[in-house]
Amino acid sequence: MPKHGKRYRAVVGKVDRDRSYAADEAAALVKELATAKFDETIEVHVRLGIDPRKSDQNVRGTVALPHGTGRTVRVLAFAQGEKAAEAEAAGADVVGAQDLIERIQGGWLEFDAVVATPDMMGAVGSKLGRVLGPRGLLPNPKSGTVGIDIGAIVRALKAGQIEFRSDKTGVVHAPIGKASFAPEQLTENLAALRHAVDAAKPDAAKGTYVRTVYLSSTMGPSVRVVI
């Protein structure tokens, strides 16, 4: 068991481990427990009743959080010609084609999200798949990061759209804001994520789909939320 510092031990006692909190109560409590000297990220952890070993039970999707995530997302766009101009106009931080591929192959990775037009995916997938794939950054139509309307894709990411997916243990981890957010903002972002996760339920999943939901800050203890 890892040892926690004095700050963590001082706040963990405020959490009743034997109860589940209503979403608004949980949001307010997690804010109170976020006592680090930086603006901690608030995350939700949803344990699902799926078999993550089976590909037809993996959960993946996107959701536009009403209040964003509170962080600036650096968007890289693979596009050419008019579509490159469209991506730039929408707010993409870096736009390019073969030049960007070579730059990333050289080790440059200063971006948070990658989008692409369909005509670019052959080169991007073949040349950068092993670099971007393991980092969860390879553009994919299923995650809404590949499309003709590149401007809309960029704007959505800038406005707070996030991708979520179940991990190897069947848990979805996702950021829903910062400790500086109002409890109401966190509650509304949580509701939007829950709705998206529910909508992404695989047909092959049987029994109870959502097992547990927890909220936590970067450095604070977790709080169980009423399902």
VEXSEGU-657203 format. One record per residue (C-alpha): residue number from 1; y, x, z. Coordinates in nm, 3 decimals. Last residue first. Example, Ala and Ser with C-alpha at 12.3 -4.5 7.8 and 13.67 -1.06 7.14 Angstrom:
<atoms>
+------+---------+---------+---------+
: vodo :       Y :       X :       Z :
+------+---------+---------+---------+
:    2 :  -0.106 :   1.367 :   0.714 :
:    1 :  -0.450 :   1.230 :   0.780 :
+------+---------+---------+---------+
</atoms>
This chain:
<atoms>
+------+---------+---------+---------+
: vodo :       Y :       X :       Z :
+------+---------+---------+---------+
:  227 :   0.573 :  -2.555 :  -0.967 :
:  226 :   0.757 :  -2.503 :  -0.636 :
:  225 :   0.886 :  -2.147 :  -0.634 :
:  224 :   0.746 :  -1.851 :  -0.437 :
:  223 :   1.003 :  -1.589 :  -0.338 :
:  222 :   0.954 :  -1.220 :  -0.415 :
:  221 :   1.091 :  -0.931 :  -0.213 :
:  220 :   1.402 :  -0.738 :  -0.323 :
:  219 :   1.472 :  -0.428 :  -0.532 :
:  218 :   1.494 :  -0.567 :  -0.884 :
:  217 :   1.535 :  -0.926 :  -0.769 :
:  216 :   1.248 :  -1.169 :  -0.731 :
:  215 :   1.141 :  -1.517 :  -0.836 :
:  214 :   0.781 :  -1.638 :  -0.823 :
:  213 :   0.589 :  -1.905 :  -1.013 :
:  212 :   0.222 :  -1.979 :  -0.954 :
:  211 :  -0.075 :  -2.132 :  -1.137 :
:  210 :   0.083 :  -2.272 :  -1.456 :
:  209 :  -0.195 :  -2.388 :  -1.691 :
:  208 :  -0.434 :  -2.564 :  -1.454 :
:  207 :  -0.758 :  -2.631 :  -1.640 :
:  206 :  -0.821 :  -2.519 :  -1.997 :
:  205 :  -0.628 :  -2.292 :  -2.233 :
:  204 :  -0.763 :  -2.312 :  -2.590 :
:  203 :  -0.471 :  -2.520 :  -2.717 :
:  202 :  -0.239 :  -2.240 :  -2.606 :
:  201 :   0.059 :  -2.339 :  -2.390 :
:  200 :   0.380 :  -2.225 :  -2.563 :
:  199 :   0.567 :  -2.547 :  -2.479 :
:  198 :   0.504 :  -2.488 :  -2.107 :
:  197 :   0.643 :  -2.135 :  -2.138 :
:  196 :   0.951 :  -2.268 :  -2.318 :
:  195 :   1.013 :  -2.538 :  -2.054 :
:  194 :   0.968 :  -2.283 :  -1.776 :
:  193 :   1.217 :  -2.050 :  -1.944 :
:  192 :   1.480 :  -2.323 :  -1.975 :
:  191 :   1.428 :  -2.431 :  -1.614 :
:  190 :   1.466 :  -2.071 :  -1.495 :
:  189 :   1.792 :  -2.036 :  -1.688 :
:  188 :   1.920 :  -2.357 :  -1.528 :
:  187 :   1.825 :  -2.238 :  -1.179 :
:  186 :   1.979 :  -1.896 :  -1.234 :
:  185 :   2.305 :  -2.054 :  -1.348 :
:  184 :   2.305 :  -2.296 :  -1.055 :
:  183 :   2.249 :  -2.010 :  -0.808 :
:  182 :   2.566 :  -1.844 :  -0.941 :
:  181 :   2.504 :  -1.517 :  -1.125 :
:  180 :   2.596 :  -1.188 :  -0.954 :
:  179 :   2.229 :  -1.124 :  -0.874 :
:  178 :   2.171 :  -1.104 :  -1.248 :
:  177 :   1.999 :  -1.327 :  -1.498 :
:  176 :   1.670 :  -1.479 :  -1.610 :
:  175 :   1.462 :  -1.167 :  -1.674 :
:  174 :   1.101 :  -1.228 :  -1.779 :
:  173 :   0.749 :  -1.153 :  -1.657 :
:  172 :   0.464 :  -1.372 :  -1.791 :
:  171 :   0.132 :  -1.317 :  -1.614 :
:  170 :  -0.215 :  -1.342 :  -1.768 :
:  169 :  -0.340 :  -1.009 :  -1.631 :
:  168 :  -0.309 :  -0.821 :  -1.961 :
:  167 :   0.048 :  -0.946 :  -2.004 :
:  166 :   0.171 :  -1.287 :  -2.118 :
:  165 :   0.468 :  -1.286 :  -2.351 :
:  164 :   0.839 :  -1.356 :  -2.336 :
:  163 :   1.117 :  -1.297 :  -2.587 :
:  162 :   1.477 :  -1.339 :  -2.485 :
:  161 :   1.776 :  -1.520 :  -2.633 :
:  160 :   2.092 :  -1.433 :  -2.442 :
:  159 :   2.388 :  -1.481 :  -2.674 :
:  158 :   2.350 :  -1.141 :  -2.838 :
:  157 :   1.991 :  -1.221 :  -2.925 :
:  156 :   2.089 :  -1.555 :  -3.077 :
:  155 :   2.376 :  -1.398 :  -3.272 :
:  154 :   2.145 :  -1.138 :  -3.425 :
:  153 :   1.893 :  -1.399 :  -3.537 :
:  152 :   2.166 :  -1.621 :  -3.680 :
:  151 :   2.305 :  -1.331 :  -3.883 :
:  150 :   1.962 :  -1.234 :  -4.011 :
:  149 :   1.908 :  -1.570 :  -4.176 :
:  148 :   1.630 :  -1.436 :  -4.400 :
:  147 :   1.398 :  -1.379 :  -4.108 :
:  146 :   1.223 :  -1.141 :  -3.871 :
:  145 :   1.305 :  -1.133 :  -3.499 :
:  144 :   1.189 :  -1.485 :  -3.414 :
:  143 :   0.904 :  -1.375 :  -3.191 :
:  142 :   0.642 :  -1.512 :  -3.428 :
:  141 :   0.823 :  -1.356 :  -3.728 :
:  140 :   0.780 :  -1.010 :  -3.573 :
:  139 :   1.017 :  -0.716 :  -3.538 :
:  138 :   0.859 :  -0.418 :  -3.359 :
:  137 :   1.031 :  -0.372 :  -3.022 :
:  136 :   0.749 :  -0.433 :  -2.774 :
:  135 :   0.752 :  -0.066 :  -2.676 :
:  134 :   0.395 :  -0.012 :  -2.796 :
:  133 :   0.495 :  -0.158 :  -3.136 :
:  132 :   0.819 :   0.035 :  -3.190 :
:  131 :   0.677 :   0.385 :  -3.235 :
:  130 :   0.334 :   0.312 :  -3.378 :
:  129 :   0.475 :   0.045 :  -3.609 :
:  128 :   0.760 :   0.266 :  -3.728 :
:  127 :   0.653 :   0.384 :  -4.073 :
:  126 :   0.415 :   0.111 :  -4.187 :
:  125 :   0.587 :  -0.176 :  -4.010 :
:  124 :   0.943 :  -0.075 :  -4.097 :
:  123 :   0.861 :  -0.003 :  -4.462 :
:  122 :   0.682 :  -0.332 :  -4.522 :
:  121 :   0.920 :  -0.519 :  -4.292 :
:  120 :   1.236 :  -0.451 :  -4.490 :
:  119 :   1.199 :  -0.735 :  -4.743 :
:  118 :   1.147 :  -0.984 :  -4.458 :
:  117 :   1.490 :  -0.915 :  -4.302 :
:  116 :   1.478 :  -0.726 :  -3.977 :
:  115 :   1.549 :  -0.742 :  -3.607 :
:  114 :   1.520 :  -0.483 :  -3.331 :
:  113 :   1.616 :  -0.526 :  -2.967 :
:  112 :   1.723 :  -0.295 :  -2.685 :
:  111 :   1.868 :   0.006 :  -2.866 :
:  110 :   1.907 :   0.382 :  -2.809 :
:  109 :   1.571 :   0.495 :  -2.944 :
:  108 :   1.641 :   0.809 :  -3.151 :
:  107 :   1.331 :   1.028 :  -3.177 :
:  106 :   1.345 :   1.166 :  -3.531 :
:  105 :   1.128 :   0.881 :  -3.655 :
:  104 :   1.406 :   0.656 :  -3.525 :
:  103 :   1.664 :   0.831 :  -3.743 :
:  102 :   1.430 :   0.827 :  -4.042 :
:  101 :   1.384 :   0.451 :  -4.015 :
:  100 :   1.757 :   0.410 :  -3.968 :
:   99 :   1.835 :   0.594 :  -4.292 :
:   98 :   1.571 :   0.391 :  -4.474 :
:   97 :   1.755 :   0.069 :  -4.387 :
:   96 :   2.071 :   0.024 :  -4.185 :
:   95 :   2.259 :  -0.170 :  -3.921 :
:   94 :   2.350 :  -0.064 :  -3.567 :
:   93 :   2.529 :  -0.273 :  -3.306 :
:   92 :   2.458 :  -0.610 :  -3.467 :
:   91 :   2.752 :  -0.842 :  -3.404 :
:   90 :   2.712 :  -1.130 :  -3.648 :
:   89 :   2.945 :  -0.961 :  -3.899 :
:   88 :   2.723 :  -0.653 :  -3.896 :
:   87 :   2.412 :  -0.861 :  -3.963 :
:   86 :   2.582 :  -1.040 :  -4.252 :
:   85 :   2.701 :  -0.709 :  -4.400 :
:   84 :   2.343 :  -0.581 :  -4.388 :
:   83 :   2.225 :  -0.907 :  -4.547 :
:   82 :   2.471 :  -0.861 :  -4.832 :
:   81 :   2.323 :  -0.522 :  -4.917 :
:   80 :   2.032 :  -0.409 :  -4.701 :
:   79 :   1.883 :  -0.500 :  -4.364 :
:   78 :   1.709 :  -0.347 :  -4.065 :
:   77 :   1.911 :  -0.460 :  -3.765 :
:   76 :   1.948 :  -0.284 :  -3.430 :
:   75 :   2.071 :  -0.497 :  -3.140 :
:   74 :   2.206 :  -0.346 :  -2.819 :
:   73 :   2.182 :  -0.625 :  -2.563 :
:   72 :   2.456 :  -0.632 :  -2.301 :
:   71 :   2.317 :  -0.765 :  -1.975 :
:   70 :   2.388 :  -1.082 :  -1.786 :
:   69 :   2.070 :  -1.248 :  -1.908 :
:   68 :   2.224 :  -1.536 :  -2.100 :
:   67 :   2.368 :  -1.847 :  -1.934 :
:   66 :   2.183 :  -2.114 :  -2.130 :
:   65 :   1.880 :  -1.885 :  -2.182 :
:   64 :   1.769 :  -1.905 :  -2.543 :
:   63 :   1.392 :  -1.891 :  -2.535 :
:   62 :   1.132 :  -1.698 :  -2.731 :
:   61 :   0.755 :  -1.717 :  -2.747 :
:   60 :   0.423 :  -1.566 :  -2.656 :
:   59 :   0.117 :  -1.680 :  -2.462 :
:   58 :  -0.223 :  -1.527 :  -2.535 :
:   57 :  -0.507 :  -1.778 :  -2.521 :
:   56 :  -0.629 :  -1.747 :  -2.879 :
:   55 :  -0.646 :  -1.369 :  -2.839 :
:   54 :  -0.904 :  -1.392 :  -2.561 :
:   53 :  -0.891 :  -1.121 :  -2.295 :
:   52 :  -0.586 :  -1.289 :  -2.143 :
:   51 :  -0.804 :  -1.579 :  -2.023 :
:   50 :  -0.543 :  -1.836 :  -1.929 :
:   49 :  -0.441 :  -2.014 :  -1.611 :
:   48 :  -0.094 :  -1.862 :  -1.603 :
:   47 :   0.090 :  -1.660 :  -1.343 :
:   46 :   0.465 :  -1.691 :  -1.398 :
:   45 :   0.690 :  -1.408 :  -1.275 :
:   44 :   1.063 :  -1.472 :  -1.290 :
:   43 :   1.316 :  -1.191 :  -1.274 :
:   42 :   1.663 :  -1.151 :  -1.127 :
:   41 :   1.826 :  -0.824 :  -1.229 :
:   40 :   2.016 :  -0.642 :  -0.956 :
:   39 :   2.390 :  -0.584 :  -0.980 :
:   38 :   2.411 :  -0.243 :  -0.813 :
:   37 :   2.452 :  -0.138 :  -0.449 :
:   36 :   2.127 :  -0.310 :  -0.350 :
:   35 :   2.137 :  -0.622 :  -0.133 :
:   34 :   1.949 :  -0.870 :  -0.350 :
:   33 :   1.792 :  -1.082 :  -0.074 :
:   32 :   2.081 :  -1.329 :  -0.070 :
:   31 :   2.052 :  -1.377 :  -0.447 :
:   30 :   1.677 :  -1.435 :  -0.406 :
:   29 :   1.755 :  -1.698 :  -0.142 :
:   28 :   2.000 :  -1.889 :  -0.362 :
:   27 :   1.759 :  -1.890 :  -0.656 :
:   26 :   1.467 :  -1.998 :  -0.436 :
:   25 :   1.667 :  -2.286 :  -0.288 :
:   24 :   1.769 :  -2.405 :  -0.637 :
:   23 :   1.410 :  -2.382 :  -0.763 :
:   22 :   1.261 :  -2.562 :  -0.464 :
:   21 :   1.088 :  -2.317 :  -0.234 :
:   20 :   0.716 :  -2.271 :  -0.180 :
:   19 :   0.596 :  -2.220 :   0.173 :
:   18 :   0.373 :  -1.995 :   0.381 :
:   17 :   0.545 :  -1.668 :   0.292 :
:   16 :   0.869 :  -1.780 :   0.457 :
:   15 :   1.118 :  -1.525 :   0.324 :
:   14 :   1.395 :  -1.406 :   0.556 :
:   13 :   1.162 :  -1.143 :   0.703 :
:   12 :   1.171 :  -0.957 :   0.372 :
:   11 :   1.538 :  -0.878 :   0.422 :
:   10 :   1.531 :  -0.600 :   0.681 :
:    9 :   1.205 :  -0.455 :   0.553 :
:    8 :   1.361 :  -0.405 :   0.209 :
:    7 :   1.668 :  -0.229 :   0.352 :
:    6 :   1.455 :  -0.009 :   0.578 :
:    5 :   1.248 :   0.123 :   0.289 :
:    4 :   0.911 :   0.000 :   0.170 :
:    3 :   0.587 :   0.195 :   0.189 :
:    2 :   0.342 :   0.141 :  -0.092 :
:    1 :   0.000 :   0.000 :   0.000 :
+------+---------+---------+---------+
</atoms>
